[in-house]
């Protein structure tokens, strides 16, 4: 695992196609912005894909993935 330190407003680039930016830091909470192509699925860790999910549930998770505040 690569561990990086970033300040508010700084970002990292993954494979030249995905950008993760630190939007704010308040106490022990960090707000991140993720910019990624439509072909890349971006989800919070607790929303790990479940093979038993209905197709409508998967579609709703994929909406708005261009820029997601996590």
WOLIN-V740161 format. One record per residue. N is the residue number from 1. PHI is phi in radians with two decimals (none if undefined). OMEGA is omega in whole degrees, 0 to 359 (NA if undefined). NEAR is the number of other ideal C-beta (glycine too) atoms within 8 Angstrom. Layout:
n=[N & N]
phi=[PHI & PHI]
omega=[OMEGA & OMEGA]
near=[NEAR & NEAR]
//
This chain:
n=[1 & 2 & 3 & 4 & 5 & 6 & 7 & 8 & 9 & 10 & 11 & 12 & 13 & 14 & 15 & 16 & 17 & 18 & 19 & 20 & 21 & 22 & 23 & 24 & 25 & 26 & 27 & 28 & 29 & 30 & 31 & 32 & 33 & 34 & 35 & 36 & 37 & 38 & 39 & 40 & 41 & 42 & 43 & 44 & 45 & 46 & 47 & 48 & 49 & 50 & 51 & 52 & 53 & 54 & 55 & 56 & 57 & 58 & 59 & 60 & 61 & 62 & 63 & 64 & 65 & 66 & 67 & 68 & 69 & 70]
phi=[none & -1.53 & -1.99 & -2.13 & -1.95 & -2.33 & -1.76 & -0.95 & 1.59 & -1.52 & -2.46 & -2.22 & -2.03 & -2.05 & 1.03 & 1.20 & -2.09 & -2.11 & -2.09 & -2.05 & -2.06 & -1.42 & -1.52 & -2.80 & -2.33 & -2.32 & 1.11 & -1.71 & -1.94 & -2.05 & -1.78 & -1.97 & -1.98 & -2.10 & -1.96 & -2.60 & -1.11 & -1.01 & -1.33 & -1.82 & -1.53 & -2.10 & -2.40 & -1.17 & -0.99 & -1.34 & -1.84 & -1.03 & -1.00 & -1.93 & -1.10 & -1.58 & -1.17 & -1.31 & -0.96 & -1.13 & -1.14 & -1.12 & -1.07 & -1.18 & -1.23 & -1.43 & -1.16 & 1.23 & -1.53 & -1.07 & -2.43 & -2.21 & -1.52 & -1.93]
omega=[175 & 179 & 182 & 174 & 179 & 175 & 178 & 180 & 179 & 183 & 170 & 179 & 179 & 178 & 179 & 183 & 185 & 177 & 175 & 184 & 175 & 181 & 179 & 176 & 179 & 183 & 180 & 180 & 178 & 178 & 183 & 171 & 181 & 174 & 183 & 176 & 179 & 183 & 181 & 179 & 179 & 180 & 172 & 182 & 182 & 179 & 179 & 184 & 179 & 183 & 179 & 181 & 175 & 179 & 179 & 178 & 179 & 180 & 181 & 177 & 184 & 181 & 175 & 184 & 178 & 177 & 183 & 173 & 184 & NA]
near=[2 & 3 & 4 & 5 & 4 & 7 & 6 & 7 & 6 & 8 & 9 & 8 & 7 & 8 & 5 & 4 & 7 & 11 & 11 & 10 & 11 & 14 & 8 & 7 & 8 & 5 & 4 & 2 & 6 & 6 & 11 & 10 & 12 & 13 & 8 & 10 & 6 & 5 & 3 & 9 & 6 & 7 & 8 & 5 & 5 & 4 & 7 & 6 & 7 & 5 & 4 & 3 & 8 & 5 & 6 & 6 & 8 & 10 & 8 & 7 & 9 & 7 & 6 & 5 & 11 & 7 & 7 & 9 & 7 & 7]
//
